Amino acid sequence: MGNDVLWLISGLALIVAELTTGTFYLLMLGVGALAGSAVAFYGLGFAVQSIVAGSVSVIMVFLFKHKFAKGKPEQQGENNIDVGQPGLTRRRGWRELNIAAPVGTRK
């Protein structure tokens, strides 16, 4: 088996493994391995294959992070769509509840 077939098998295995995790990082590594397979198909050396596979994977991770990152890093995991939106609240005071005034309050 040549290097191109090994890169192809590893790329497909990473893509299938990504389907079970859902994190997209294995998908990007799999695409990088497929790029390494394409380079190996043209007969370039293993060092070039590894550099291309790693470079494609890193570039894809950075593009994915910058394209789909929303908001500040501390808010990325939050799914609450009302955060930061103006809201209307109605506060009922002790007079409306017909209870005795708390100690130390004015009338």
Backbone torsions as a table, in degrees:
resi	resn	phi	psi	omega
1	MET	NA	134.1	179.1
2	GLY	-84.7	170.1	178.9
3	ASN	-61.2	-33.5	-178.8
4	ASP	-64.6	-37.8	178.8
5	VAL	-70.7	-38.3	178.1
6	LEU	-64.9	-42.5	176.3
7	TRP	-63.1	-40.3	-179.6
8	LEU	-64.3	-45.4	179.6
9	ILE	-64.5	-42.9	179.5
10	SER	-67.0	-37.1	177.8
11	GLY	-64.9	-45.0	178.5
12	LEU	-66.6	-36.8	177.5
13	ALA	-64.6	-40.2	177.5
14	LEU	-66.2	-37.9	179.2
15	ILE	-68.2	-40.8	177.0
16	VAL	-66.1	-40.2	177.5
17	ALA	-63.7	-33.1	178.6
18	GLU	-66.2	-31.4	179.4
19	LEU	-62.7	-26.3	178.9
20	THR	-86.2	-21.2	-177.1
21	THR	-100.3	-40.7	179.6
22	GLY	77.1	24.4	-177.9
23	THR	-99.3	-12.9	-179.6
24	PHE	74.0	-13.7	179.8
25	TYR	-72.4	-39.5	177.1
26	LEU	-66.9	-31.3	176.2
27	LEU	-62.4	-43.3	-179.5
28	MET	-68.7	-36.7	174.7
29	LEU	-66.5	-37.0	177.7
30	GLY	-65.2	-40.6	177.5
31	VAL	-66.4	-37.5	175.5
32	GLY	-62.5	-39.7	177.6
33	ALA	-66.8	-35.7	175.9
34	LEU	-65.8	-35.3	175.5
35	ALA	-66.5	-38.4	175.0
36	GLY	-63.4	-34.7	176.6
37	SER	-65.9	-40.4	178.7
38	ALA	-64.4	-39.4	178.9
39	VAL	-68.4	-38.8	179.1
40	ALA	-67.0	-31.6	178.7
41	PHE	-61.7	-33.7	179.3
42	TYR	-84.0	1.8	172.2
43	GLY	86.8	13.1	178.0
44	LEU	-75.3	162.0	-175.0
45	GLY	-68.8	166.6	-177.6
46	PHE	-64.9	-34.1	178.5
47	ALA	-62.7	-43.1	178.9
48	VAL	-66.8	-40.3	178.3
49	GLN	-60.2	-45.0	-179.5
50	SER	-65.9	-41.5	179.3
51	ILE	-63.9	-42.9	179.3
52	VAL	-65.7	-45.1	-179.5
53	ALA	-61.8	-44.8	179.2
54	GLY	-67.2	-41.6	-179.2
55	SER	-65.0	-44.5	179.2
56	VAL	-63.0	-41.0	179.4
57	SER	-63.5	-46.1	-178.7
58	VAL	-65.9	-42.6	179.1
59	ILE	-62.7	-41.2	179.2
60	MET	-65.5	-39.0	178.1
61	VAL	-63.0	-46.3	179.7
62	PHE	-63.9	-42.2	178.3
63	LEU	-63.7	-40.9	179.3
64	PHE	-65.1	-45.2	-178.6
65	LYS	-63.5	-41.4	-177.4
66	HIS	-76.8	-30.5	-178.5
67	LYS	-76.8	-39.0	-172.9
68	PHE	-106.2	-0.6	177.4
69	ALA	-75.7	128.5	-178.8
70	LYS	-122.8	137.1	175.0
71	GLY	71.5	-165.1	178.9
72	LYS	-77.3	155.3	-178.4
73	PRO	-58.0	-33.1	-179.2
74	GLU	-74.5	-13.8	-179.6
75	GLN	-103.5	0.1	-172.7
76	GLN	-66.3	-32.4	-178.4
77	GLY	-85.6	0.9	-173.6
78	GLU	-90.9	132.8	-179.5
79	ASN	-107.4	8.6	-177.4
80	ASN	-81.0	110.1	-175.1
81	ILE	-78.2	-9.9	-178.8
82	ASP	-89.6	-4.1	-178.5
83	VAL	-66.0	126.6	178.4
84	GLY	85.8	-2.0	-179.6
85	GLN	-91.9	145.7	177.3
86	PRO	-68.1	148.0	-179.2
87	GLY	-137.8	164.2	179.2
88	LEU	-114.1	123.1	177.7
89	THR	-121.3	151.6	177.2
90	ARG	-122.7	116.5	-179.5
91	ARG	-102.4	128.0	177.7
92	ARG	-97.6	124.2	-179.8
93	GLY	-83.5	172.6	-178.0
94	TRP	-67.0	-25.1	178.8
95	ARG	-69.2	-37.3	179.7
96	GLU	-71.4	-24.0	-179.2
97	LEU	-87.1	-4.3	179.9
98	ASN	57.6	48.6	175.2
99	ILE	-120.2	167.1	-178.8
100	ALA	-67.8	147.2	-179.4
101	ALA	-66.7	138.3	176.8
102	PRO	-63.1	152.4	-179.4
103	VAL	-62.4	133.9	177.2
104	GLY	88.3	9.5	178.1
105	THR	-104.6	155.4	177.5
106	ARG	-88.2	159.0	175.4
107	LYS	-92.8	NA	NA
